[in-house]
Amino acid sequence: MLVSYKWLNQYVDLSGVSPQALAEKITRAGVEVDVIHERQQGIHGVVVGYVQDCQQHPNADKLRVCQVDIGEGEPSQIICGAPNVAQGQKVPVAKVGAVLPGDFKIKKAKLRGEASHGMICSAQELGIEDRLVAPEFKDGIMVLPEDLEVGSDALAHLDLDDVVLELDLTPNRSDCLSMIGVAYEVGAILGRKVHLPAYELQETGAPTADQVKIDIEAEDLCPHYAVRKVSNVKIGPSPLWLQNRLTAAGVRPINNVVDVTNYIMLEYGQPLHAFDAKQVKDQHIIVREAQQGEKVVTLDNQSRTLEAGTLLITDPEKTIAIAGVMGAANSEVEDDTTEIILESAYFDGPSVRHTSRALGLRSEASARFEKGVDPERIHAAVNHAAYLLSELAEGEVHQGVAEKQVRDMPRQDISVHLARLNKLLGTTLQPTEVTEIFDRLAFDYENKGHEIRVEVPTRRPDLAIEEDLMEEVARLYGYDEIPTTLPAGVTTAGSRTPRQQLRHTIKHYLQGAGLDQVVTYSLTSETNAQWDTFEKNVYTPIPLSMPMSEERSHLRTTLVPNLLEVTQYNKNRKQNHTHIFEVGHVFLTQERQLTSLPEQEERISGALSGLWQIHPWQQVKTPVDFFVVKGVLEGLFEKLDVGVPTFVSTQIDHYHPGRTALIYLKDEVVGFIGQLHPETQKELDLQPTYVFELSFERLLKHLPEEISFTSLPKFPGIQRDLAVVVNEDIKAGDLVQTIEEVGGELLRSVSLFDVYQGEGIEEGKKSMAYALYYLNPERTLTDEEVGQVHNEIVTALEKKWNALLRK
């Protein structure tokens, strides 16, 4: 909901409260202000000008030389290319030195040899979105009302000095889908009165009820339907003030009749619809349900096939509207329309929501009906609309309202018990303090001391039980004012479960390592749901019964494809160095025909692409490779203290056959690491990309039951290097495993620091050099002890791997 600060000020006195301060107060009271839009966008120096003369440019067919009075004595010569510029117009003029959106500065210029001192502006040049520009100004300059003072601030006349608050409403706060509803909310927050629109409706002609007949056949879906008839209307543009308010609310002006219905919808939250009365057969309106397969062409000129049960507005021959969603083209208000039937009704919210989703057609009206409109505003809205049509379209309003109401929708009575309220909130509020809050909310109530009986207005359908009213008291009393207390009986502080702590540690480590966390859809395509990970072809993809699209038709069985989508998205926007991870659930089953709920297993997955390190001063660039990702994971395992991982080469579809490995903890596979296969990279249009995926559940099993500490060694260790020549197909990890087995307790660490092939090494062989560190925490080792173990390691390598000690 977009709320104009200037428009809101018509209902509630906002003096002394800036838009920014108001946004803060509204948010603290429970209705989040998502964005504050400054409509001015840095514009200044735009005034109202009067075109005194407009002549053809001597050197250009599409340009005009205009003499424009801007209230500074001599007129300014301005060259203008708009097709609708003409003598005698009042127009917005950006003077020399003015600034337009995008920091565009107006300077003196020459166009085809003629001087130009300023610019006559279009709506788009003043920062108004193209979709919100009135039809008459779509392809030209704005023409302002004739009564504006020359030289005055054009921005003020166009309400571009306004500020718009964008509310992020939760589904229960349908009352704030109207300016009056927001006014009640702001009035309660500020403790100020709400002033409703005042007008005096003049009625003439025959009663509406004598001319328009209404039948409601679908009484469950439409309990109240009312219309007014307005004759002799003249279709034309709306006045500037009305266009300004619609534009601020994100609605495009069309003509005075349509604009009035949209204005009232924004003001009251009650959608209206205007029918061309001459197109309604016998002026007989029938509210009924559709038959299966009925068709209607809506106002957007789309032919739509309807489901059985869709609520329709019809005449005896044809459908003239889909109730609460959109009107039909056959009764649309046209330029030659003279008689209007104004509809104001209450439609069943779930029915409108179902129709809107089934047709893929969502409108401002359907958004309000599906959340629930105020039944008490049905008359107020249609009466105010009729008044505006009489003022702005010279219409003659017929007497009274024609309506059918098949059931009442009374206000609810809810009692609030003071003792229970204070117990739940932890407060000591007195009855007068609570009733003062209900006064601010404009609720009627009866104060019985220990109990307050509240009559909830129908504009607040979200209030249904006592706890709802308690929440109203809490948020307007001020959440910050409620004392902080521990629940009764709690004697210890809370803590994370092992699962929560593991998740927390993993996220913080990976973020600290340089990866960004992402959250992706749990839904994916059928192809992506069949990707293999460290468990090959074990699980069956799970399709949705009613998918939104083919791309989101299955539950994911791995996080990797979704991370690759994020990598693609970034690469397409010139972000080539992507390092991301996700902690999320996959959905697994081995059933071919799903008869039970799938298992939800938590996974940790990452995707890294591009450069890992960039140091422009030293010209150092380190690309992501297998060992970068392997190092990140080894650091993670060390951080978690789950043991030293072992990486074993493997082959998995979609991954490089020589750069993919399963990750073992002890004898259990806990995940995998690998580079995308070159063909997969080419198919996805990615540069070399490395991924990993770990099983959260399996990591959890390896967490130590308690943290153990080892004192720092008091005695020095001894490091010995060992270089051996082996067959080139032997893996480094295999040699490490043998070294560790033979080294026993004295060997504290072993690390590979060099691999060499080339001169001095036989073809088909390679040299592998390891650093071995020996330590006895109880005493100082002797060279003889270390030498003995070292020789045993060399012997074992010779026997098992045919390794030769490199001299």
Number of C-alpha atoms within 10 A of each C-alpha: 19 21 26 24 17 17 20 18 14 16 20 22 17 18 7 8 12 12 20 12 11 19 22 14 19 18 15 17 20 16 19 18 22 14 13 16 17 14 19 19 16 14 21 19 17 28 24 26 29 26 22 16 17 19 13 14 19 12 12 12 9 11 19 22 20 25 22 28 21 25 16 9 7 10 18 23 20 25 26 24 16 17 12 14 21 17 14 13 19 25 28 30 26 28 23 18 16 19 20 21 16 11 11 13 16 17 16 13 15 12 15 12 11 14 15 20 21 23 22 28 20 21 21 19 18 22 17 17 13 13 14 20 21 20 14 15 14 15 16 19 22 26 21 19 14 12 7 16 16 20 17 16 19 24 20 13 18 19 21 19 18 19 21 21 23 18 21 15 17 11 12 13 18 23 26 24 25 23 25 24 21 22 26 26 23 26 21 21 21 18 17 16 18 22 15 12 11 7 10 8 16 12 16 13 12 13 17 20 18 12 14 20 17 18 16 21 12 15 18 11 22 23 19 20 22 19 29 27 29 28 21 15 22 19 21 14 20 20 14 16 12 16 26 22 21 20 21 25 20 15 21 21 26 19 21 22 29 19 22 28 26 24 26 22 23 26 21 24 29 30 28 23 26 23 24 20 23 14 17 21 13 14 17 16 21 20 23 21 21 19 13 12 11 13 15 21 19 21 15 10 11 11 13 14 14 20 17 12 16 21 26 21 20 23 21 12 10 16 26 26 26 24 28 30 25 21 23 22 19 19 21 20 21 12 10 11 20 18 21 26 21 23 21 27 28 24 24 21 20 14 18 26 20 14 24 21 10 13 13 9 13 15 13 17 21 22 21 24 27 22 20 26 28 20 20 16 18 23 19 15 23 28 23 20 25 28 23 21 26 21 13 20 24 16 23 21 26 21 19 17 19 19 22 18 14 12 11 9 11 12 15 15 15 19 17 20 17 20 14 15 22 14 10 11 18 15 15 13 15 13 16 11 13 21 19 15 20 21 15 20 24 17 13 14 17 12 15 11 11 12 16 19 16 21 16 23 18 19 23 19 18 17 20 13 13 17 16 14 19 20 16 18 22 20 17 22 18 15 15 10 11 14 9 10 8 10 8 6 6 8 8 7 6 7 8 9 9 12 13 11 12 17 16 12 15 19 19 13 16 21 15 10 14 12 20 15 15 14 14 14 12 17 25 23 19 18 13 21 24 19 19 18 24 22 13 11 11 13 17 18 24 24 18 12 8 7 12 10 11 12 13 18 20 24 23 27 28 28 31 23 19 22 24 22 13 18 24 19 13 14 18 12 8 9 12 17 18 21 25 23 25 23 20 19 19 18 22 20 18 14 13 10 9 13 7 8 9 16 12 13 15 19 21 21 23 25 28 27 23 20 15 17 12 12 9 8 6 7 8 10 12 13 16 20 19 18 11 15 21 18 11 16 19 16 16 17 18 13 13 18 14 17 17 13 18 19 18 16 16 18 15 20 13 17 25 19 16 12 18 24 25 25 25 17 18 13 9 13 20 21 24 24 29 29 26 24 21 16 12 15 17 12 9 13 12 19 17 17 23 28 25 26 25 23 17 22 13 16 21 15 10 16 16 12 8 6 7 7 6 5 6 7 12 11 12 12 19 15 15 13 14 18 20 20 23 24 16 14 9 12 13 15 14 12 21 16 13 16 23 17 13 18 22 11 11 18 22 15 15 20 14 17 11 11 14 13 15 11 7 8 14 13 11 11 17 19 22 23 19 20 15 20 18 22 20 17 14 9 12 13 17 10 9 9 11 21 12 10 18 21 12 15 18 19 17 18 21 16 10 10 16 14 21 17 16 13 7
